[in-house]
């Protein structure tokens, strides 16, 4: 009995201890769902003046979402997009704890311009708020407010050409430093009030400038320091009447797209990809006729960089020549392999032609074959002196490395260039965006339907085949 009493007492004491240690806990907090905020705007139609760029144009404000947390921790995302896109390309800004956001005229203007908007044009913008806890839970969308804003033209960083035109000049170009420059091959296209662009042939490692007036050296666009690394791919430029440095061309010869942005004071240079043509492959032609100096030798070009090269070289002696992959003897050198073949064996003899002359040379470093065709050039067309049957001979000028001829045409006449009074090698206008350049079998020059019309009268016609792979003409 005594043991039973002892056990009962022990149990009673334990129960009392448990009751004495029980801690009373109050009700747990309840995090109730919030409500979508109501968004309002200080204005819905804005047409600012340029002078008001830095003034506040718009203030957005919204109601509380009534989340069960400290309001200073609530997160708000402001979304802005062009109307009708359902915010698929919206820009956003985040606000914590504050139920308003303000934007200057410049900020809204820049948002629209980043969407590709035109200047001085009114556009609708959709705006809304996404509210949430700081961890992005309980995201709620507000109503959408529509703002109509008229864009404006911010004064460009660099003065735009008052001529409305822009030209390329320099030893990196097909026309060299001759001024005026050949047009349209060295004239930019005007994309809008502050942006110009063109696709141009640039000779690697040379230099160029931009001219607002063709033939005028008194004003130009250049760079402050032409030695800055990476400048051949683009950078800052400025307007100069005196001073400034030439712009360096990329290291590799080829076709490049040059874009000039006066608004930002920036230019960019990127290899063209039109028709698979970009950076050219080059094969240099040192020989007896020019002192066996690869660094000063003319070149053949592979416009698709596929191992197939062609070009025109004035070979004045019959002492032989070779092809080199670099403008030095340190590259791969190709000599005569016999029977019209090439050999890069160090003991291979010189390539040669029977007589001095102006030669169309071809070489293929994959199949190792080459050819040389002596050429003289002429003009043939529908004008009275030719009637597509009589060639008008052109004269070669060794100092300018060009061919010239004089013809008299009516406004409806057309013509082409051909070698050796034959259609085997003939050149016409390349057309499209490359008017003024030539392609084999190209368009008749003077064909108005191809945008290469000419005016009636007597003209000096110049054919320039000196830049391998990039052939041009001009009509004076």
Residue, then its C-alpha position, 0 to 999 in steps of 0.5 A: x500500500x505504501x508503494x502505491x501511495x508513493x507512486x500516486x503522489x509522484x504522478x500528482x506532482x508531475x501533473x501539477x508541474x506540467x500545468x504550472x509550466x504551461x505558457x499562454x500564447x496569443x492568437x497568431x497574426x493573419x496575413x490577409x490578401x491585399x487589393x490591387x492598387x488604383x493608379x492615376x496620372x497627373x496628366x494624360x496628354x503631354x506635348x513638351x518643348x525641348x527647353x522643358x526636357x528636365x522638367x517633371x512631365x508626369x507623376x503616377x500615384x496609386x492607392x495602398x494595396x493593404x498588405x498586412x505588413x509594414x507599408x515601407x516594405x511593400x514593393x511596386x513595379x512601374x511598367x511602361x510600354x507602347x499601347x497595344x502590346x500588352x506590356x510584352x516589351x515594357x520597361x520597368x522601374x521599382x519603387x519600395x514603400x512609396x506610392x508615387x513615381x515621377x518622370x521628366x519629359x526627357x525620360x519619357x521621350x527617351x523611352x519612346x525613342x528606344x521603342x523606335x518612335x519618330x521625332x515630333x510624333x504623338x504616341x500612346x503609352x500604357x502604364x500600370x503598377x504591379x504591387x507585391x510583398x518584398x519577396x514578390x509574393x501576392x503580386x497584384x496588377x493595377x488598372x492601366x492608365x494611357x498617356x499620350x506623349x509627343x516626342x521631340x528632337x533633342x539637340x544632337x551632340x554633333x552638328x548635323x550637315x546643313x547640306x543634308x548630305x555626307x560623303x566619304x574621302x580618304x586613302x582607305x576609299x576607292x577614290x583615294x584623297x581626291x576631292x570631290x569624291x566619286x558619287x554615289x559610291x562614296x555618298x551616305x544615305x540619309x536614314x533620318x534627320x540625325x542618322x546616315x549610313x552607307x556600305x563602302x569599300x575600305x582598304x585595310x589599314x588606311x584612313x578616311x574622313x567625312x565631308x558634309x560638302x563634296x569637294x570642300x576641305x574647309x569642314x569635316x567630321x573626324x576624331x580627336x585622336x586617331x590612335x585610340x585602340x578599337x577606333x576602327x570599329x567605331x567611337x566618338x566623332x566631332x565637327x572640325x573646321x581645323x584640327x581633328x584626326x583621320x579615322x582609321x579603317x579596319x585592318x582588313x580590306x572589304x565592304x563595311x557598313x558605316x553608320x553615323x549617329x549625330x544625335x549621340x556623336x557616335x559612329x560604328x563600322x561593321x563588316x557587310x554581310x550583303x550577298x555573303x560579301x564582307x571582309x575580302x580575302x586578298x592575294x598580292x601580286x609582286x613582280x618584276x614590273x613593280x620591283x618585287x615588293x609585296x608591300x606595294x603590290x596590287x592585289x587580287x580579291x576573293x570577295x567571299x573569302x572562298x579561295x577564288x581570287x580575281x582582279x586587274x593588274x597593269x603588268x608593264x614588263x615580262x620579267x615574271x611575278x608571283x602571288x603572295x598571301x601577305x603583303x610580305x614574303x613571310x606568307x604563302x608564295x605561289x609560283x608556276x606549277x606548269x600547265x596553268x597550275x600554281x605551286x607553293x613549293x619554294x623552288x617554283x618558278x615565276x608566273x609570266x605573261x607573253x606581253x606587257x599589258x593590262x591583265x585580268x588575273x584569276x587564281x584559285x588557291x584551293x584548286x591551284x589554277x590561275x589564268x591571265x587575260x590581256x584586256x583593253x576596255x571600251x563602251x558599247x550602248x544604244x547611243x548614236x555612235x555605238x547602237x550596240x554594235x560599235x565599241x567606243x575605245x577607252x584610254x588607260x591612265x597609268x597615273x590614276x589606274x583608270x580607263x576613260x572614254x567620251x560618249x554623247x547620249x540622250x536621256x534614254x540611252x544606255x550603255x555598258x563596259x566590255x573587254x576586248x570588244x566582246x561580251x565574255x567580260x562585261x560590266x554593268x551597274x550592280x544596282x540596288x543599294x550599290x548604284x555606281x558600282x559594277x558587277x559582271x553582266x550587271x544592269x545597263x547604265x542609264x536604265x531608269x527602271x534600275x535607278x541608274x538614269x543619265x542626263x542627255x549630253x556629252x560625258x567623260x566616263x571613267x572606269x576604275x578597276x584598280x580595287x580588286x573585287x570592287x569596281x566602279x564608274x563615274x560620269x562627268 
